[in-house]
Amino acid sequence: QVQLVESGGGLVQAGGSLRLSCAASGRSFSSYAVAWFRQAPEKEREFVASISGSGRNTYYGDSVKGQFTISRDNVKNTVYLQMNRLKREDTAVYYCAADYFYSAAAIVGGKAECWGQGTQVTVSS
């Protein structure tokens, strides 16, 4: 397993940008598909984006397509989520998740082996 730590959340005005990081410790990180999920108060957890171990394949939730970009640096054992043109409805706790066996497509379902503790993103109007 890998341990995941998210960072980069905070308070931002609508229209602004943030970049979240998910730093992993453990072996063979490049073998793990990684995804970002978010959960707003009183709402279901929502898939945001996922990326394959190599970084070649990426998937996005419909609500963030064209707005967010997921990437990874396997040398730094880190996955990033660049969030642009933020809206109030992007306010949520953002979690990263990783799984050795699931592909970037399969991890969309949310049954990942490893989860971080989350980072709060708040978008003000």
LINJOVEN-V312950 format. One record per backbone hydrogen bond with DSSP energy under -0.5 kcal/mol. CO is the residue of the C=O (numbers start at 0). NH is the residue of the N-H. E is the energy in kcal/mol with one decimal. If there is no record, write none. Layout:
BEGIN
CO_NH_E ; CO_NH_E
END
This chain:
BEGIN
2_24_-2.2 ; 4_22_-2.8 ; 6_20_-2.7 ; 9_121_-2.8 ; 11_123_-2.6 ; 12_15_-2.3 ; 14_84_-0.6 ; 15_85_-2.5 ; 17_82_-3.3 ; 19_80_-2.3 ; 20_6_-2.1 ; 21_78_-2.1 ; 22_4_-2.1 ; 24_2_-2.3 ; 27_30_-2.1 ; 28_31_-2.2 ; 32_98_-2.2 ; 33_50_-2.6 ; 34_96_-2.6 ; 35_47_-2.7 ; 35_48_-1.5 ; 36_94_-2.9 ; 37_45_-3.3 ; 38_92_-2.3 ; 39_42_-2.0 ; 45_37_-2.3 ; 47_60_-3.0 ; 48_35_-3.2 ; 49_58_-2.1 ; 50_33_-2.3 ; 51_54_-0.5 ; 56_51_-2.4 ; 58_49_-2.2 ; 60_63_-1.6 ; 60_64_-0.9 ; 63_66_-2.4 ; 63_67_-2.2 ; 66_83_-1.8 ; 68_81_-3.0 ; 70_79_-3.0 ; 72_76_-0.6 ; 72_77_-2.0 ; 76_23_-2.9 ; 77_72_-3.0 ; 78_21_-2.5 ; 79_70_-1.8 ; 80_19_-2.6 ; 80_82_-0.6 ; 81_68_-2.3 ; 81_83_-0.6 ; 82_17_-2.1 ; 85_14_-3.3 ; 86_89_-2.4 ; 87_90_-2.0 ; 91_93_-0.6 ; 91_120_-2.7 ; 92_38_-2.1 ; 93_118_-1.9 ; 94_36_-2.9 ; 95_115_-2.3 ; 96_34_-2.8 ; 97_112_-0.6 ; 97_113_-2.4 ; 98_32_-2.2 ; 101_32_-0.5 ; 102_106_-2.4 ; 104_107_-0.8 ; 105_108_-1.8 ; 106_109_-2.0 ; 109_111_-1.4 ; 113_97_-2.2 ; 118_93_-3.1 ; 119_9_-0.8 ; 120_91_-1.9 ; 121_11_-2.6 ; 121_123_-0.6 ; 123_13_-2.9
END
